[in-house]
Amino acid sequence: MSRFDPLALADIKRFVNAASLPADDALTAEMDAFAEAVARPTTPSIIERALEQGFQQRSDVELNLGAYVGKVVHKPATLH
């Protein structure tokens, strides 16, 4: 890569980023939605249950996260 013209590499990077990165306003909307979700009163108990099941540890949950997404189901009466 060091042999390539740095200006050509910068142009390629700009074109790839323009084609593959989301628009700034879309990213802002996603960040706002995430912040709202984390601020919900039920979020701490859901996170606690996920951690108890092995989230953020070397565990089956982490190694097969896709299979576990959505499995932390809660009932309103059981939340702290």
ChimeraX commands (.cxc) that place a marker at each C-alpha (Angstrom):
marker #1 position 0.00,0.00,0.00 radius 0.5
marker #1 position 2.85,2.40,0.72 radius 0.5
marker #1 position 3.81,2.35,-2.96 radius 0.5
marker #1 position 0.45,3.74,-4.08 radius 0.5
marker #1 position -0.07,7.42,-4.59 radius 0.5
marker #1 position -1.39,8.83,-1.27 radius 0.5
marker #1 position -3.82,11.15,-3.08 radius 0.5
marker #1 position -5.28,8.24,-5.05 radius 0.5
marker #1 position -5.69,6.24,-1.82 radius 0.5
marker #1 position -7.41,9.20,-0.15 radius 0.5
marker #1 position -9.80,9.50,-3.11 radius 0.5
marker #1 position -10.60,5.77,-3.00 radius 0.5
marker #1 position -11.21,5.93,0.75 radius 0.5
marker #1 position -13.56,8.90,0.32 radius 0.5
marker #1 position -15.53,7.08,-2.42 radius 0.5
marker #1 position -15.79,3.88,-0.38 radius 0.5
marker #1 position -16.90,5.80,2.71 radius 0.5
marker #1 position -19.51,7.72,0.72 radius 0.5
marker #1 position -20.93,4.46,-0.62 radius 0.5
marker #1 position -20.80,2.43,2.59 radius 0.5
marker #1 position -21.27,4.73,5.58 radius 0.5
marker #1 position -24.71,5.88,6.69 radius 0.5
marker #1 position -25.61,9.53,6.41 radius 0.5
marker #1 position -24.87,11.58,9.52 radius 0.5
marker #1 position -28.56,12.25,10.19 radius 0.5
marker #1 position -29.35,8.50,10.10 radius 0.5
marker #1 position -26.58,7.80,12.59 radius 0.5
marker #1 position -27.83,10.57,14.88 radius 0.5
marker #1 position -31.36,9.12,14.79 radius 0.5
marker #1 position -30.00,5.67,15.68 radius 0.5
marker #1 position -27.96,7.09,18.56 radius 0.5
marker #1 position -31.01,8.96,19.87 radius 0.5
marker #1 position -33.14,5.79,19.68 radius 0.5
marker #1 position -30.46,3.84,21.55 radius 0.5
marker #1 position -30.23,6.50,24.27 radius 0.5
marker #1 position -34.02,6.44,24.69 radius 0.5
marker #1 position -34.04,2.64,24.94 radius 0.5
marker #1 position -31.30,2.62,27.58 radius 0.5
marker #1 position -33.15,5.25,29.60 radius 0.5
marker #1 position -36.30,3.11,29.91 radius 0.5
marker #1 position -37.03,1.91,33.47 radius 0.5
marker #1 position -37.02,-1.76,32.44 radius 0.5
marker #1 position -33.56,-1.66,30.85 radius 0.5
marker #1 position -31.45,-2.25,34.01 radius 0.5
marker #1 position -33.29,-5.48,34.86 radius 0.5
marker #1 position -33.03,-6.72,31.27 radius 0.5
marker #1 position -29.29,-6.03,31.27 radius 0.5
marker #1 position -28.94,-7.75,34.66 radius 0.5
marker #1 position -30.69,-10.87,33.34 radius 0.5
marker #1 position -28.51,-10.88,30.22 radius 0.5
marker #1 position -25.37,-10.65,32.36 radius 0.5
marker #1 position -26.61,-13.50,34.57 radius 0.5
marker #1 position -27.05,-15.64,31.45 radius 0.5
marker #1 position -23.46,-15.01,30.34 radius 0.5
marker #1 position -23.50,-11.77,28.37 radius 0.5
marker #1 position -20.07,-10.07,28.33 radius 0.5
marker #1 position -18.34,-13.25,29.52 radius 0.5
marker #1 position -16.70,-16.04,27.60 radius 0.5
marker #1 position -19.88,-18.07,27.43 radius 0.5
marker #1 position -22.29,-19.71,25.05 radius 0.5
marker #1 position -24.26,-16.46,24.97 radius 0.5
marker #1 position -21.25,-14.49,23.73 radius 0.5
marker #1 position -20.07,-17.19,21.34 radius 0.5
marker #1 position -23.56,-17.60,19.81 radius 0.5
marker #1 position -25.03,-14.15,20.41 radius 0.5
marker #1 position -27.22,-14.24,17.33 radius 0.5
marker #1 position -29.09,-17.26,18.68 radius 0.5
marker #1 position -29.77,-15.47,21.99 radius 0.5
marker #1 position -30.92,-12.09,20.68 radius 0.5
marker #1 position -34.46,-11.54,21.87 radius 0.5
marker #1 position -34.42,-14.44,24.32 radius 0.5
marker #1 position -34.19,-12.18,27.36 radius 0.5
marker #1 position -37.95,-11.96,27.67 radius 0.5
marker #1 position -39.49,-10.18,30.60 radius 0.5
marker #1 position -42.87,-9.92,32.19 radius 0.5
marker #1 position -43.74,-6.52,33.72 radius 0.5
marker #1 position -44.54,-8.06,37.12 radius 0.5
marker #1 position -41.06,-9.62,37.41 radius 0.5
marker #1 position -39.06,-6.44,36.82 radius 0.5
marker #1 position -37.33,-4.64,39.68 radius 0.5
marker link #1:1,2 radius 0.2
marker link #1:2,3 radius 0.2
marker link #1:3,4 radius 0.2
marker link #1:4,5 radius 0.2
marker link #1:5,6 radius 0.2
marker link #1:6,7 radius 0.2
marker link #1:7,8 radius 0.2
marker link #1:8,9 radius 0.2
marker link #1:9,10 radius 0.2
marker link #1:10,11 radius 0.2
marker link #1:11,12 radius 0.2
marker link #1:12,13 radius 0.2
marker link #1:13,14 radius 0.2
marker link #1:14,15 radius 0.2
marker link #1:15,16 radius 0.2
marker link #1:16,17 radius 0.2
marker link #1:17,18 radius 0.2
marker link #1:18,19 radius 0.2
marker link #1:19,20 radius 0.2
marker link #1:20,21 radius 0.2
marker link #1:21,22 radius 0.2
marker link #1:22,23 radius 0.2
marker link #1:23,24 radius 0.2
marker link #1:24,25 radius 0.2
marker link #1:25,26 radius 0.2
marker link #1:26,27 radius 0.2
marker link #1:27,28 radius 0.2
marker link #1:28,29 radius 0.2
marker link #1:29,30 radius 0.2
marker link #1:30,31 radius 0.2
marker link #1:31,32 radius 0.2
marker link #1:32,33 radius 0.2
marker link #1:33,34 radius 0.2
marker link #1:34,35 radius 0.2
marker link #1:35,36 radius 0.2
marker link #1:36,37 radius 0.2
marker link #1:37,38 radius 0.2
marker link #1:38,39 radius 0.2
marker link #1:39,40 radius 0.2
marker link #1:40,41 radius 0.2
marker link #1:41,42 radius 0.2
marker link #1:42,43 radius 0.2
marker link #1:43,44 radius 0.2
marker link #1:44,45 radius 0.2
marker link #1:45,46 radius 0.2
marker link #1:46,47 radius 0.2
marker link #1:47,48 radius 0.2
marker link #1:48,49 radius 0.2
marker link #1:49,50 radius 0.2
marker link #1:50,51 radius 0.2
marker link #1:51,52 radius 0.2
marker link #1:52,53 radius 0.2
marker link #1:53,54 radius 0.2
marker link #1:54,55 radius 0.2
marker link #1:55,56 radius 0.2
marker link #1:56,57 radius 0.2
marker link #1:57,58 radius 0.2
marker link #1:58,59 radius 0.2
marker link #1:59,60 radius 0.2
marker link #1:60,61 radius 0.2
marker link #1:61,62 radius 0.2
marker link #1:62,63 radius 0.2
marker link #1:63,64 radius 0.2
marker link #1:64,65 radius 0.2
marker link #1:65,66 radius 0.2
marker link #1:66,67 radius 0.2
marker link #1:67,68 radius 0.2
marker link #1:68,69 radius 0.2
marker link #1:69,70 radius 0.2
marker link #1:70,71 radius 0.2
marker link #1:71,72 radius 0.2
marker link #1:72,73 radius 0.2
marker link #1:73,74 radius 0.2
marker link #1:74,75 radius 0.2
marker link #1:75,76 radius 0.2
marker link #1:76,77 radius 0.2
marker link #1:77,78 radius 0.2
marker link #1:78,79 radius 0.2
marker link #1:79,80 radius 0.2
view
